[in-house]
């Protein structure tokens, strides 16, 4: 068994060339926000899947884009292992860091086989305990383990600062005398529809010609306004900028992107019992959103006209790396 340092010395005042690996969505969004605090240098290498999100987030960074790995896809993981092995054989890295999901199980053990220290930071969405990926890496003892939640930071699970602690809410003037401009974005996860959210929005009576729908895997032909499956980064940013309200699934990647854009998001939880996701971890991030007041998170049946109108009167501001006043 390869020994793992008791704690990696990663800090912004100690620059390190890192291998930074994370799946698309919330995992890569969190890692991008956490990387400066880890001391990642400009020659660090980012490993992820090819998507409009990653091309936008990593546009000025060195990248290795590997084929998409479906949830619990072992063959896809092995393919990624081969490509990461080639990259690690070609140059030296000071450490490898991942925020999940499938790419963590490919990148961190491969890094350890090359003698590179490895760090796994569990997603902020895992409020109650580690994910399957986190549990696997914990038992492998091939990486240092950290959580973003003090409530279960114990033993070999060290505490890492949360990506959600650097945002706060502020008021804004809601539009009057015209319909709300609403942007609905359901993320990029493949294989899982979210018709419940779409139907709940239609029931509010607020959706119209000024509504933009980015549906991902959820295909519909009965919607008012503009409907697309995916968006490039520029179109996505423009849709956010133009919207009075943004409604999304409770995926941490989308939520982080909205927070950084100053948007007070309305997030709706996907449920595995309705085949909307592989598990129910979005309920955890929803609870955290409501606790920290950085957005409104609801179940499908709780998505009402009043929720949308209230969101139109709020915005998000960055606290420049300091905990928001309401979180003290």
C-alpha positions, 0 to 999 in steps of 0.5 A, a space after each residue: 500500500 502506498 503511504 498518503 501524507 497525513 495532510 497535504 500542504 496545499 495553500 495559496 501562498 505555496 503554489 503547486 502544479 496540480 492535476 485537477 480532475 472533476 466531472 462536469 456540472 457541480 464537481 468541476 464548478 466547485 473545483 474551479 472555485 476552490 483551486 486558487 485556495 489550493 495554490 494551483 499554478 497556471 501550468 496545472 492540468 485540468 481533467 474533465 468531460 467536453 461540454 459547453 460548461 467545461 469549455 467556458 470554465 476552463 477556457 484559459 487553462 490547460 485541459 485533458 478532456 476525456 470521454 463522458 462517464 455515465 454514473 457508475 460506468 466502470 468501462 468509461 472509468 477505465 478508459 479515463 484511467 488510460 488517458 490520465 496515466 499517459 498524461 502523468 507519465 509525460 510530466 511531473 505534478 506536485 499533487 492531484 485533487 478531485 471533487 468527484 464524481 466518476 473522474 475522482 475514482 479514475 484520477 486519484 488512484 492513478 496519481 497514487 500509482 505514479 507516486 503523486 499525493 492525492 486529495 479528495 474534497 467531497 461535494 458541498 451537496 453531500 450535507 449528511 455524509 460522503 457519496 459513493 465515490 467518497 466512500 470508495 476512496 475513503 476505504 482505498 486509503 489512497 487519498 486525503 479526504 476532506 468534507 465541506 461540512 463541519 457536522 461530519 468532519 471527523 477521523 480521516 475526514 478533514 474540514 475544507 472551507 465551503 464554496 457556498 460561504 462566499 455569497 450573500 443576498 441583497 434586495 433588488 427592484 422587481 419588474 413592474 408593468 410587464 411579464 417576468 422574463 424567466 430562464 429555465 435551465 435543467 443542466 446537462 445530466 444525460 438519461 434523466 428527464 425532469 418533466 415534473 419541474 416543467 409541468 409545475 412551471 406551466 401551472 404557475 401561469 407565468 410562462 410565456 413568450 419571454 420564457 427561455 427553456 434549456 431542457 437538456 435531456 428533457 424534450 418537450 414540444 408544448 412550451 411557450 417561448 424559446 426552447 433549446 436542448 443545450 446552450 454555448 457559454 455565451 448564450 447561457 450567460 446572456 440568458 442569465 443576464 436577461 432573466 428576472 428569475 432563473 429556475 433550475 434543478 438543484 444541481 450544485 454546478 448550475 447553482 454555483 454558476 448562477 451565484 457567481 453571476 449574481 443570480 438568486 436561484 430557484 432550485 427544484 429537487 430531482 428525485 430518484 423515485 421519479 427517475 429524475 436522478 441516480 439518487 436523492 443528493 439534490 435534497 441535501 444541497 436544497 436544504 443547504 441553500 435554504 439554510 444559508 439563504 443563497 436561494 430558494 430550493 423547493 420540491 416540485 409540488 412547492 414551485 408556485 407563482 409566489 416563489 417566482 415573484 419573491 425571487 425576482 426581488 432578490 440578487 446575490 453578491 460575492 463577499 470576496 472570500 469572506 463568510 457572508 454576515 448571515 453565516 457568522 
